[in-house]
């Protein structure tokens, strides 16, 4: 029993120290301090075993043993509860072993009436449990429930700016301004970003992702680089990009208007830690296949892949869920593109099924994945072309300073 208490104390002190210093939320850091306190109780219980099983000079050695066994039971059962639906790991074996040991030890202590050292055990139990329960409910509501239900508010959009022609008048340069802004109170990581420029008839009201749409993709790209950048509440990231449209005089017959729109893929920073390696990991699909790092379950129409290991918001969740890796693919289609994401154990098999309604459920429920489709801007193609020609005929006067 003493060895079991000592092993439990070591584990609890390690987990509690890491969470009290590194957990991402106040509630989880406070939980880390609670785990530290439980580890200290386990140390005291380990010392109490020396008295209880030998001399029994201390009246409180029996109740301390029961408290220690109760903590082992609570911690091991909580660990196994958190692992429901997760992979079976070495921590699962530890949890089962400690749970079994705590039940056997608890039965033995009940037979020996180990609580006899307390004068009023019922009053003490009620006096300790009721205030702790009320404080726990209040803490869970204010520090765990409220932050969890507060969703990120990510705003994004794109708009056309100035246009110009090259010297041969064979290429129209169109500037597109794309931006993303965090209007909420939750910090996020930008896992991926896309902006599209389409051309088509003015009377087509279909979305460009609709197969029946007659709009044609002119260009697509990303405007938040590198991927994985942090976006704090109130912060904005923007970029101006110049799109080249060749043979504009011919295309004005096909493109009555130009459309541009954005899409952002963000994930909560209070649910996970994304290392800088994510933004530096991009590899083309050809390179991945050549290096035999591509699996059959990954999307076949991908262009590139970003990936890195991640850590959860607390050490307790890292233990319960095991090591996790995030992957992001950019998928290319004839008329549009999108980004797909998956979180699996490192090296785990990917089963990509975009038609499964539960495919993104884990990302949304656990990590707060947000997909923000930005506002659309459209402008007549002829108007852009005329502005470019007018700017060429009447260039802006140069300013000089004294």
N, C-alpha and C positions, 0 to 999 in steps of 0.2 A: 504493500500500500504506500509506503514511504517513497519507493522508487516511482510509482505512478504519479504521486503528487509532484515530485520533483520534475519529472518529464513534462507534465502538464504546465507547471510553473514556467519552465524554460520556453515552451511554445507560446504561452500567453504573454510573457514578458517581451518576447521577440515581436510578436504580432502587434501588441499594444504600443510598443515603442515606435515601430514603423508607422502605424496609423496615426498616432498622436503627433508625429512630426511631418508626415508626407501626405496624409489623406487630403482629398481635394475639397471636401466640404466641412463646414463647422461641425455638423452632426456626426460625421464619420471620425473627425479628430476627437470629439468628445467621447465617442464610443471607444476610441483607442485608449483614452485615459481610463475608462471603465475596465477594459481588458487588462491594463496594467495593474489596476487595483485587485482584480481577480487573481492575477499571477502572484501578487504579494500574499493574498489569502492562502493560496496553494502552498507557498513556502512556509507560512505559519502552520498550516495543517500538516505538512511533512514533519515539522519539528514536534507537533503534538502527538504524532504516532509513536514517537519514542517513549513518551510518558504513558499513553493510554495502553499500549500493549505490554508494558513492563511494570511500572510502579503505580500508576494512576494516582499521583499525588495532586495533580491539578484538576480542579472540578470542571474546568471548561475544555479539557482536552477532547472529551467525547463529542460535545457540540461542534468543536472546531473540525473534527473529522467528518461529521455529517455535512458541515458547510463545504468542506473541500470536495467530498463526494458529489454534493449537489452541483457544484460548479463544473466538475468534470462531466457530469451527466448533461447539464445544460449546454455546455460548449460543444461536446461531441454530437449531441442530437441536433443542434443548430447547424453545425457543419454539414451533417448528412442531409438536413432539410434544404440547405442552400444548393446541394449538389443534385437535387432532383432534376432530371433532364439533362444533366451534364455528363461528361466522360468519367469513367471509373479510373481513378488515379491512385497513387500511393497515399494521398491524404484520405481517400475513402477507406482504405485499409486501416489507417490510424484511427479514424473516427469510429469505425465499427469496433475495433479493439478496445478503445477507451470507453465507449458506450457499454459494451458488455462487462468490462471490469467495474465500471461505476455501479451498474445494476447489482452485480454480485456483492460488491462491498456494501452497498446500501442495504441489501437484504440482511447481511450479517450484522451490521450496526443496529438495525431495527430489532433483530433478535436479542441483541445484548442491551437494548434500551440505552443507547449511548447518550441520549439527551437528559439522563437523570441528573447531570451536574447543574442543570438550570432550575432555578426555583419556580419561575413562572414561564414555562416554555411557550404556552399558548399566547399570553399577552405580548411576549417579546416578538413572536413571529408576526402577530397582527400589527404591532407597532412598527415593525421594519418593512413589512410587505405593502401595507396600504399607502404610506407616503411615497415609497419608491414607485408604486404603480401609477399614482397620480402624476408624479413628476415625469415618469417615462412617457405617459400619454401626452402631456403638454409638450415635452421635448420632441416627440415623434411628429406631432402636428406642425409645430413652428419651424423645426429645423430639417425635417425629412419630407413631410407631405407637401407643404407649401412650395418649397423649391422644386420638387419633382413635377408638380402640375403646372408650373410656370413654363410655358413653351417659349422657345426662341422666336424672335420676330425679325426675320431677315427680308430686307427689301432689295430688289435688284432691277436693273433696266438698262436699256441701250437706246441711243438716239444718233441720228445722222447729223454731222456737222458740215464743214466746208467741203467743196469738191474742186478739183483742178484737172487739167489735161496735160499730158506730156508734150514735148516739143513737136512730135509727129502727129499729135491729136489722135493717136490710135489706142491710147489707154486712158481711162477715166480713173483718177485717184479720189476715192471717197473716204472721208474720215468718219469713223464710228467711235462714239464715246460710250463705254460700258462701265458700270459701277455696281457695287454691292455695299449695303449699309446695314449695320446692326442696330435696329430701332428698339430692341428689347433690353432685358436685364441679364440675359444669360450669355456668357462668352462661348464662342464656338471655334471649331477648326473648319476651314474651307477645304474639303477633300477634293473638290473638282469644280470647274466652271466651264461653261460653254456659251458662246454667242454665235448666232447664225445670221447670215445675210441672204435673203431669198429675193428672187424677182419673178413677177407674174402679172396676170391681168387684174385690173382694178375691181372687177365684179366677182372675184373669187373670195368667198367669205370663209372657206374652210381653213382649219389649222394646217400649218405646214407639215405637221406629223401625220395628217390624214392622207391615206393612200389616194383618195379621190381628188386631192388638191393638185392644181395645175402649176403651182409655184415650183421653181427650180432653185436648188441650192447653188449659190454663187461662192460662198466661203463660210467656213466655220473655224473657230479657234478658241483658245482659253484666254481669259483676261486677269485671272488671279494666279500669279506665279511667284515662287514655286508652289505647287500643290501642297496643302497642309498648313498654310499660313493661318495665324491666329487672328480673330476678329473680335475685339472687345466691344462692349455696349457703347454706342455712340460713335464708333469708329467707321470710317468709309475707305474702301479701296476702289480705285478707278484706273482706267487705262484708255488711251486713245490709240486706235489702230487704223492704218491706212489700207483700204481694200482696193485692189487693182481690177478693173473691169475692162477687158480687151474688146476692141471693135465696138465701142458704144453706139455708133451710128447704126450698125446692123441690129444690135440688141434692143434698140428702142422700139422696134416693131414687136418684139416678144415680151419685153418688160415694160408694162405700163407703170407699175409702181415697184418700189423696193421696200422690203420689210426687214427689220432687225429685232431680235429678241434674245434674252439671256436665260440661263438656267444655272442654279447654284445648288451644290450638294454640301450641306453643313452637318456637323455632328457636335454635340455638347461637350465643352471642355470640363464640365464638372462630373462627367461620367467616365472619362478615360483620359490617358496621357498619350499623345501622338508624338513620337520622336522626330527630330529633324531629318532622319534618314528617309522618311516617307517621301519628302519632296526631292530627294536625290536618287531615288531608286528606279526611275522610269526606264523601262526597257521595251524595245519594239518586240512584236510577236515573233518576227523572224529570228531575232537574236535569242529569244527564250526557247524557241523550238530547236534552234541550232545547238544550244547548250543543254537541251533536254530538261528544261525547267518548266515545260508546258504540259498540262494534264488534259486528258480528253474531255473532262467535264466542264472546262472553261468555255466561255462564249467564242464561237468560231469566227465571228465578224469583228473581232477586236483589232485595234490598231496598236495600242500600247497598254502596259500594265504598271501601276504604282503599287508598292507594297512595303510593309514594315511590321514588326512586332509592336504590340500595344500593351499597356498595363491598365488595369481597372482603377476605379476611383479609390480603392482601399486594398490593403493587403489581405483582408478577409475575403474579398471577392476574387483576388488573384489566386488564393488557395482553393476556393470553391470552384472556380471556373477553369483553372489551369491556364497555361500559356495560350495567348490568343494572337492571331495575325490578321491584319486587314489588307484587302486587295481591292483595287479599283481599276476597271477596264474602261477605255473609251471605245464605244461601238460605233461603227460607221455603216450608214445605210445610203441608198441612192439619193435620197432627198433630205436627209437630216442625220443627226447623230445624238448620242446620249451616253451617260456614264452609269455603269452598274457597279455595285459594291457587295462585298461579302466579308464576314469575319468568321474564321475557322481556326482550329489549332494549327500551329506551324507545320507545313507539309501535309496538312489534311486534304482529303479529297473534296473537290469542288463539284457540287451538283447544281448547275446553272439552269434555272427554270423560271424565266420572267413571267410566265402565265400563272404561276402559283401565287394565290393571294397572300400566302403566309411567307413568301420568299424574303421580304424585307421586314417581317414582323419583329424578329430578334433585334435588328439594327434600330428599329423605331422604339421598341419597348425598353431595351437595355441602355442604349447609347444616345437616344434622342435624335435619330437621323431626321433631317429636314430637307425637303426638296422644294426650292423656291423658284417658280417660273416667273421671270421678270416681266415688266410692262413692255408692250410692243410699240415700236415707232415705224411709221411708213411715210414715204414721200414719193411724189411722181418722178419717174426716171427722167422724163424730158426736162422737168424743172431743174434737176441737178445738172443735167448736161448744159442747159442754158446758162445757169449760174457759173459753171466752169468756163464757158466761152466768154461770158461777160467779164469775169475776173481776168481773163487773158487779155482782153481788149483794153480794159481799164484797170491796170494793176494798182495796188495801194501805194500811195506816195511814201517814199522813204523819209524817215525822220532822222534829223541830225541834232546833236546837242552842241552847245557852245562850250 
